[in-house]
Amino acid sequence: MAWRDAKASRVRLLLFMSSIILGISAVVAIQLFSENLSDNIQKQSKNLMGADYIIDTRQEPTERAQEIIDSLKPDAKEVNFVSMIAFPKNGGTKLVNVRGMQGDFPFYGSMKTEPIYASSIYQERNGALVDATLLLQFDIIPGDSIKVGKVTFPIIGALKSVPGSNALSTSVAPPVIVPYNTIDATELLQFGSRKEYQFFYKASDTLDLNAFESKVDPMLDIANADLDTHTSTSRRLGRRYENVGKFLNLAAFIALLLGCIGIASSVHIYIKEKLKAIAILKCLGASRKQSFLIFLLQISGIGVLGGLIGSSIGVALQGLFPYILKSFLPFEVEMSISIQPIIIGILLGLFMSVLFALIALLHTWYVSPLKVLRISEEPVQPRIVRTLVFCAIMLFLYLFSLWLLKDATYALVFVLGALITFIVIAVVANFFMKLVRRFFPKSWSFTARQGLLNLYRPNNQTVVLILAIGLGTFLISTLYFTKDILLAKTEVGPTAENANIIILDVQSNQRQEMESQLKTNEVPILDNIPLVTMRMHKIKDKLVNDLKQDTTRQVRGWILNHEFRTTYRDKLIASEELIAGKWKPSLEKNEGIVISISDNLAEDAKVDIGDKIVFNVQGVLMETTVGSIRQVDWGRMQLNFSIVFPKGVLEDAPQFSVFTTAASDEKASAKLQRNLVDKFPNVTIIDLRQVFNIVEDILEKVSWVINFMAFFSIITGFIVLVGSVRTSKYQRIKESVLLRTLGAKNTQILKISALEYLFLGALGSLVGILLALISGLCLALFIFQEPFTPSLIPFIVFLPGITLLVLLIGLSNIRSVLSSSPLEVLRREV
């Protein structure tokens, strides 16, 4: 009976099934990709690092650290730092990551260059390997030269990739590799320069890296160095991309939820039309169990088949994700297919189809044989049954979310958040419908009034359609509003009041000449900030070295190993707000040193007003007292400091300076940078316009990924719409007959339907955009603490675009309605 009835209703059942196919295909594709990503990270962990383990330190290794490094006999070493370089051929300048390399690194994987042999000869020829994209930007080819500090290197080859790097890191500072023994001659490493020393090791196969790390890393930690093995690096990388996978999974899960809501609504209408036939079966002796199982088997078949089709599509779709995420991946992912996600997809289709259709299916259990005789007889479900079904649905959603997230709290928050979002959209949709119904002009034409009233007809699915359309629109609109907030935080203004160029590492003996050079280039000196480097020696009578070995400490690890760059001044700046204590602008002779610290430093170091901190200022111990705590807006594009000293303390300490200035346009900025690199090869120049462009590019890539996932929600919403139209097709034919009998023409019926879909599309997309406005405002005020200026894209593109699509889909599905004659309906009734 289930099979025969399904054959007669196969088109409608296929539409029900299509509602969940997209969601399942997305979940399966992402699950397969996540598995492949995890496998690739484990298999390629050595290739990603290029070595078995690395010892690194942010400054020249201490005596103890050097002893450990030498005892392990490094196979290769590197010093890397950010600096300006110049191309003598055309005068171009660029901020790059200079890597001075010695030894046959990498030991695993390869350094890809053009020509191929360039990576094996650049050291013996004292040449440079330059990022391939950088060469294209400045129209430079191998054979030309590059000036790094005081040294001009021949360019041996174009550098395409190095183990451990990715597209995002190289976009900020492209790599330039030169021989290690030439670094001193460049004269770029001066007092205060930010640099990193790395020592690469190739281990024997018998070495237990985990045991080795647990023994050596604590010793290096005390000596201000760090140990990374390829296994620990792959674990960190795996956790990072696991979070990306969780986000993608949840986005796909939302699309699946939309499809399930479409199934619930469609099955409700489908079963409602079958109730009379079920009542007849019961009159003929069919039991409750038999009538229930007929339709349970149908829905189960839909779920299994939908899961199978969705899983097949997911297998094909997984190949897209390496392309979508290629900017975020430091390696190429080799794709393979495993059976587990496919089985999960099939089971997911079965359970979610049955669960979301269960309330409608239970009507078959409670329908009375009197339904044959009494048209108004409706099956009544006990409240306890509906409650149990709802609880079963919520429990399944929670367990599935827990499986995706591996965290009970996050899973609960997600399920509650999804539930609240669905409820809010449904409530807002109902509210808008009531407003439209109440205040709709009575004087409008018959077709306009009838189109509106169609929203309220029985079995119309209006709320479900608005929910599907609204949620998809909400996801994409929220993305655009959030993106605007993030870009606003990094925006660089063109006015002279805002610095758009930062000049770092200006030595004490270069200050006057730097000031003179800036005046010569007719740019303002906005800031001349002194910097003094220091480390913490003692925190509240506890030595930092003792704290490093204390496994029960509450002080965060970065505090103990960090080299702080501090400054001194007599006033707060715009990005700071005093939240505790009293600001000390300057100190008199023989007065105790009082400092101001940022709120995050106070939290991580577990210090408060009045606590003592002893600093090691380049070999000199200095005792200070916390006098004030500041809240710092680290999101601003300007120099902010965790520690600020008052004037009258650090003036005689070894220091260097940071200048900020503003160039009127890109041409003036390029000219200034050329002149400064020529006069001061050791300084680092950051053009905030370029930083802004990089940030915008990163956000565009993130936007693309999120748009891709929101696409599933939008498409699922449209499938639910098509299913709804097909489900109510015969009801529309009846209405068409009645309207024609009363004298209506095809053009009038077409207008009525067009207006109905116009209302649906406009209302759904408007609800989604308005809710996205509220969420964007909350994000701006409470998360980013920025003024909210919404993007116009959702209003000028999404609102009319989605409305038009809904209209076209609706009209394309009523062609048969317009072509059906009254006799067709009469014969069907007979």
Helices and strands as residue ranges (DSSP letters): H 2-8, H 10-43, H 45-49, E 53-57, H 63-71, E 76-87, E 92-103, E 112-114, H 118-121, E 128-131, H 132-137, E 145-148, E 151-161, H 167-172, E 175-179, G 180-182, H 183-186, E 195-201, H 209-222, E 226-229, H 230-283, H 288-317, G 318-320, H 321-324, G 326-328, H 339-366, G 369-372, H 383-405, H 408-439, H 446-453, G 454-456, H 462-490, E 501-507, G 508-510, H 511-520, E 527-539, E 542-543, H 544-549, H 557-561, E 564-568, E 576-581, E 594-598, H 599-605, E 612-617, E 620-632, E 643-645, E 656-661, H 666-679, E 684-687, H 688-727, H 729-741, H 746-778, I 779-784, H 793-793, I 794-798, H 799-812, H 815-819, H 822-829
